[in-house]
Amino acid sequence: MKGFFGLVVFLMWMFGFLGCSANSKEKAAAETNINTKSEIKNAENMSSFNEIINGEQPVLVDFYADWCAPCRMMAPILEQVAGDMKGQIKIVKVNVDKNRDAAMKYGIQSIPTLMLFQKGEVKWKGLGVIQADQIQQIVRTKTN
């Protein structure tokens, strides 16, 4: 019975992994094109990341990975926040698989992790899926 259960779990994992990898490839291909409709940017390297977080405007950083299901759940939430708070906040996505230096520097151990920066200073850090209204309230209370 244990062997059967193990086989079922393994098959579920494999089908989930294969489904995620197909979505990841499509998503990665879509992210390489700059979407002018979206206010969300991708940090490609540490220098661009550091430049963005050191500005005057608050920056919400989403540390994510393409294979992470909860991370994919955050995408429409962040789009909503970007739309609702246009001009008040920048939103940047950092792929932890491609930007390990940034993930290590900020101690990212689980994803999704959101961090709010202002003038290079960490104002807030949150883990997991967080709803748009909560994010907006955090931005309003934690920034100047």
VEXBA-17757 format. One line per 10 residues: their letters; for each residue x, y, z of N, C-alpha, C. Coordinates in pm, 1 decimal. Each point is the difference from the previous one (the first is absolute). Example, Ala and Ser with C-alpha at 12.3 -4.5 7.8 and 13.67 -1.06 7.14 Angstrom:
AS	1319.0/-569.0/780.0/-89.0/119.0/0.0/90.0/120.0/0.0  -35.0/105.0/-72.0/82.0/119.0/6.0/-77.0/109.0/73.0
! end
This chain:
MKGFFGLVVF	82.3/-119.7/0.0/-82.3/119.7/0.0/87.1/126.6/0.0  111.5/-3.1/78.4/89.0/116.4/4.4/61.5/25.8/-137.1  34.5/-108.2/-71.2/57.6/15.6/-133.0/-97.6/62.9/-97.0  -125.5/-38.2/7.8/-102.5/56.4/-87.7/-18.5/148.3/28.8  -8.6/34.0/129.5/-15.9/139.9/38.4/119.1/82.5/-49.3  119.8/-54.0/16.4/119.7/68.9/-47.2/-2.7/22.2/-150.1  -46.2/-101.0/-74.6/-10.1/12.0/-145.2/-100.0/108.6/-39.2  -113.4/4.3/68.0/-101.8/101.4/-29.0/56.3/139.9/27.0  66.6/17.1/113.3/58.3/130.1/33.1/105.5/39.0/-104.2  83.7/-95.5/-38.2/103.0/26.9/-100.0/-62.7/42.5/-133.0
LMWMFGFLGC	-103.1/-70.3/-43.5/-64.8/34.7/-126.8/-64.6/137.3/6.9  -63.4/30.6/113.8/-61.5/132.8/15.1/107.5/108.3/-7.0  113.2/-26.2/64.3/108.8/96.6/-1.7/52.9/19.8/-141.6  18.1/-111.8/-72.9/53.4/8.3/-136.6/-94.3/76.5/-92.5  -130.6/-29.7/8.3/-94.3/70.5/-86.5/-5.5/147.9/36.2  6.2/31.0/128.1/3.8/139.9/42.2/125.6/68.9/-47.6  113.6/-68.5/11.0/127.7/57.3/-43.7/-0.4/25.2/-149.9  -48.8/-95.2/-75.8/-2.2/16.3/-145.1/-91.6/114.5/-40.4  -113.1/10.7/67.1/-92.3/109.7/-29.2/62.2/133.5/33.6  69.9/6.9/112.9/64.6/125.2/40.8/111.1/38.1/-95.8
SANSKEKAAA	77.1/-98.9/-46.0/111.6/34.5/-87.6/-49.4/53.3/-133.4  -111.9/-52.5/-49.4/-54.8/52.7/-125.2/-45.8/143.4/21.0  -70.8/26.7/110.9/-43.3/136.2/28.1/118.9/91.3/22.5  103.3/-51.9/64.8/118.2/80.7/28.2/66.2/45.8/-128.5  11.4/-90.6/-97.0/63.2/37.2/-126.0/-81.3/106.0/-72.0  -133.0/-15.5/-0.5/-84.4/99.5/-65.0/9.5/134.0/72.4  -2.4/-6.9/132.8/6.7/122.9/78.8/134.6/68.7/-18.7  107.8/-77.5/1.7/133.2/57.7/-18.0/11.2/66.2/-136.9  -55.4/-62.9/-101.5/3.6/58.4/-133.8/-79.3/129.9/-3.0  -113.6/3.2/68.6/-82.3/120.5/2.2/68.9/111.3/77.2
ETNINTKSEI	75.9/-34.7/107.1/63.3/101.5/81.9/121.0/63.7/-67.3  58.0/-66.1/-97.7/115.0/59.6/-66.5/-41.5/118.5/-85.9  -124.8/3.3/-42.1/-51.9/114.7/-73.4/-49.3/101.9/101.2  35.3/125.1/-19.5/-44.6/102.9/93.0/-145.0/32.0/-32.0  -83.2/-12.3/102.2/-141.9/28.2/-13.5/-22.8/143.2/44.3  -31.6/87.5/-91.0/-16.3/140.1/35.0/-128.3/23.2/78.2  -94.3/-92.4/-6.8/-124.1/12.9/75.3/25.5/-20.6/149.2  92.1/-87.7/32.9/28.1/-33.1/138.7/100.2/97.8/59.8  -21.9/32.9/125.6/92.5/86.2/73.7/102.4/-83.1/75.4  -6.2/-131.1/-10.8/89.5/-89.4/72.3/122.9/-27.0/-85.0
KNAENMSSFN	116.1/16.9/61.4/126.6/-20.7/-69.9/70.3/-122.0/56.3  87.9/-58.7/-80.6/84.1/-110.7/44.2/141.3/50.7/18.4  58.7/-29.1/117.5/139.7/36.2/24.8/86.3/-110.4/-58.5  82.3/35.0/-95.4/81.2/-99.1/-69.9/131.2/-30.5/71.0  52.3/96.5/78.0/126.8/-22.3/69.0/5.6/87.1/124.6  102.7/-20.7/81.3/12.0/72.3/127.0/17.0/149.9/-18.5  70.4/42.4/-103.7/20.2/144.6/-16.8/-131.6/69.9/-32.3  -80.9/-59.3/-87.5/-129.3/61.9/-29.9/-91.4/-6.8/122.2  6.3/-108.8/75.3/-80.3/-14.5/121.5/36.9/108.2/101.1  129.5/17.3/25.0/45.6/100.3/97.0/-38.4/141.2/-43.2
EIINGEQPVL	10.5/27.3/-127.5/-37.0/131.9/-52.0/-148.2/28.1/24.3  -83.7/-100.4/-22.4/-144.8/17.3/15.5/-38.3/22.2/145.5  53.3/-80.9/92.4/-43.7/10.0/140.3/55.0/121.9/71.9  100.9/64.7/-56.2/58.9/116.5/65.3/-65.5/131.6/-39.5  -103.8/-4.9/-81.0/-68.8/121.4/-41.2/-90.1/55.8/109.2  -55.6/117.1/-25.4/-89.6/66.3/95.3/-133.8/-73.3/14.0  -50.6/-50.7/-111.6/-131.8/-64.3/0.3/6.9/-137.6/67.3  -100.5/-34.4/81.9/-2.3/-133.3/60.3/-1.3/-108.0/-107.8  66.4/-112.3/30.2/10.3/-110.9/-94.2/-42.4/-128.4/70.4  -97.5/-67.5/-56.9/-43.0/-130.1/50.0/68.3/-105.6/-85.5
VDFYADWCAP	78.8/-86.0/64.0/76.3/-101.7/-72.3/-62.6/-136.1/26.8  -28.3/-71.7/-106.9/-55.2/-135.2/7.0/110.5/-98.3/-36.1  49.2/-73.4/100.1/97.1/-106.0/-24.7/-79.5/-125.3/-33.2  23.3/-57.0/-118.7/-82.5/-109.5/-49.8/84.3/-98.6/-79.6  -64.0/-108.9/-41.5/59.0/-93.6/-95.8/-110.8/-43.6/-95.1  37.6/-30.9/-123.5/-98.5/-39.0/-100.9/-75.8/-126.4/37.9  64.1/-91.5/71.2/-59.9/-129.1/32.4/-90.5/5.5/122.5  -6.5/111.2/68.5/-71.4/14.5/127.7/-146.6/38.7/-22.4  -90.8/-90.6/36.4/-144.1/25.4/-19.6/-48.8/122.5/78.6  31.9/15.0/129.0/-44.4/120.4/71.1/56.6/128.4/-61.2
CRMMAPILEQ	120.5/-9.0/-56.5/58.9/116.8/-66.9/-84.3/40.7/-120.3  -47.1/-98.7/-73.8/-85.2/29.7/-117.2/-132.6/59.9/44.9  -46.8/-36.8/119.0/-123.8/58.0/52.6/17.8/148.3/30.8  122.5/41.8/28.7/27.0/139.4/33.3/-4.8/91.8/-122.7  20.9/-54.0/-118.9/8.3/84.0/-121.1/-122.3/90.6/-18.3  -123.0/-53.6/0.1/-114.5/90.8/-17.8/-20.7/94.0/118.7  38.9/-43.1/117.6/-11.0/86.0/118.3/93.0/119.6/-15.7  122.6/-25.7/-43.5/95.7/109.7/-19.1/-41.7/91.8/-114.3  -60.3/-56.5/-103.8/-52.3/83.7/-109.9/-106.8/94.7/53.7  -86.8/-50.7/88.1/-104.8/83.6/58.7/61.1/111.2/85.1
VAGDMKGQIK	98.1/-35.1/82.6/67.0/100.3/82.9/67.1/105.4/-88.2  67.7/-45.5/-105.3/67.2/93.1/-91.6/-100.4/96.5/-62.5  -115.0/-51.2/-38.4/-102.8/85.7/-58.6/-61.6/96.0/100.0  -31.5/-50.8/118.4/-64.1/82.0/103.1/93.6/105.4/58.3  129.3/-29.0/2.8/96.6/91.2/62.9/97.2/59.9/-102.1  -45.3/11.2/-123.1/84.9/52.8/-106.7/53.3/137.8/39.1  130.5/17.3/-14.7/64.1/125.9/35.1/40.7/9.3/145.6  -50.9/-89.4/84.2/32.6/3.2/142.9/105.7/-103.1/38.3  13.5/-105.6/-83.0/89.6/-110.4/33.0/51.5/-64.6/-128.0  121.1/-51.7/7.7/53.6/-83.5/-107.5/-8.1/-144.6/47.1
IVKVNVDKNR	-26.0/-90.4/-92.6/-1.2/-142.5/32.7/103.0/-69.0/-87.5  86.8/-76.9/65.2/108.5/-68.2/-68.8/-4.7/-148.0/36.7  16.0/-84.6/-100.3/6.1/-143.3/22.1/144.8/-46.4/-12.6  42.1/-84.4/94.7/135.4/-54.7/-1.4/-11.2/-152.0/1.0  44.1/-61.4/-108.7/-0.7/-145.7/-10.1/118.6/-52.7/80.2  -28.6/-73.8/108.0/107.1/-46.1/88.7/90.6/-102.7/-66.7  -49.8/-69.7/-102.0/83.4/-96.5/-71.1/102.0/69.8/-89.5  -33.7/118.4/-49.4/89.3/73.9/-88.5/80.5/106.7/74.3  -45.3/39.3/118.1/64.3/106.4/77.7/29.3/-49.2/141.3  83.2/-100.7/8.0/31.7/-60.6/130.0/68.7/98.3/94.3
DAAMKYGIQS	77.2/93.3/-55.0/69.1/97.9/84.6/-99.6/85.6/78.5  -103.7/47.0/-68.0/-101.0/81.1/67.9/-73.7/-82.6/104.7  -33.4/-123.4/-34.2/-69.9/-87.3/95.2/85.6/-25.6/123.6  127.9/-23.5/-20.5/89.7/-24.9/113.5/19.2/126.7/83.5  17.1/113.2/-66.0/23.2/125.8/71.4/-114.6/32.5/95.5  -123.0/-28.4/-42.0/-116.5/34.4/81.2/-57.3/-119.5/76.2  73.2/-110.1/4.0/-39.4/-114.9/81.2/-130.6/-64.2/-42.2  -23.6/-7.3/-129.5/-123.7/-60.0/-49.7/10.9/-151.4/13.9  -85.4/-56.7/85.5/1.9/-143.8/24.3/-125.9/-69.2/-48.0  -105.5/76.4/-22.5/-122.4/-57.5/-55.2/-61.6/101.9/-95.0
IPTLMLFQKG	-76.0/-50.8/-93.0/-62.4/86.5/-100.2/-148.5/-33.5/-10.3  -81.6/95.8/-35.5/34.5/139.1/-27.9/33.1/76.9/128.0  95.6/89.1/-13.4/33.0/95.1/106.0/-12.6/139.4/-59.6  -71.7/85.3/68.8/-13.2/140.0/-41.1/80.9/85.0/96.1  71.8/97.4/-55.1/73.7/95.4/82.5/-30.7/140.4/-50.7  -19.8/90.4/93.1/-26.9/139.2/-32.9/124.1/82.1/34.0  51.5/70.2/-99.4/118.9/84.4/16.3/-37.4/145.1/-21.8  70.0/87.5/70.1/-6.2/142.9/-29.2/137.5/57.4/28.6  58.1/65.7/-97.8/135.3/55.6/7.6/101.3/-106.6/41.2  -16.2/-121.7/-50.3/92.6/-108.6/26.6/-20.5/-71.4/132.1
EVKWKGLGVI	-91.2/49.1/81.3/-25.7/-56.8/132.0/-120.2/-94.3/-4.6  13.3/-115.7/66.1/-111.5/-94.8/8.0/-101.1/54.9/99.7  -122.9/22.9/-48.1/-107.0/51.4/85.4/-91.7/-111.4/49.9  -5.2/-111.6/-74.4/-91.1/-109.7/34.6/38.7/-124.0/-78.9  -28.0/-117.5/58.6/22.9/-127.7/-67.6/-115.7/-92.5/32.8  -55.5/-65.1/-103.1/-111.0/-92.4/19.5/18.2/-125.4/-83.7  -52.8/-110.3/50.0/13.7/-129.2/-67.6/-136.0/-52.4/-43.1  -1.6/-70.6/-112.3/-122.3/-65.4/-46.4/-87.2/91.5/-83.3  -116.9/-51.4/-33.7/-95.9/75.0/-81.5/-68.2/103.5/89.2  5.8/125.7/-41.5/-59.3/110.1/75.4/-94.8/73.0/-93.3
QADQIQQIVR	-119.0/28.5/47.0/-102.3/62.4/-83.1/30.5/147.1/-28.4  -53.9/50.0/-109.3/28.7/135.3/-48.3/-32.9/106.7/103.7  -115.2/-10.3/64.5/-37.6/103.1/97.0/95.9/2.5/119.0  49.4/-116.0/40.6/98.1/-5.9/108.5/131.4/65.1/-42.5  43.8/-29.5/-120.9/124.6/58.9/-51.5/-12.1/150.9/-5.7  -112.1/49.4/-50.0/-19.5/144.2/-11.4/1.4/67.0/137.3  -61.9/-63.0/98.8/-0.2/54.5/135.8/141.2/2.2/57.4  76.4/-105.9/-24.2/138.5/-6.6/48.0/82.2/111.6/-62.5  -13.7/19.1/-129.7/76.3/106.0/-69.0/-34.6/135.4/59.8  -127.7/25.0/23.4/-41.4/130.4/53.3/53.7/24.3/141.5
TKTN	2.9/-103.3/82.3/40.8/18.9/140.0/151.8/-5.9/19.1  72.0/-68.0/-87.0/144.4/-20.6/20.0/88.1/98.5/-74.2  -58.0/78.2/-91.1/82.4/93.4/-78.6/-34.5/144.5/36.2  92.3/90.2/-36.5/-17.8/142.2/32.0/-81.8/68.4/-106.1
! end
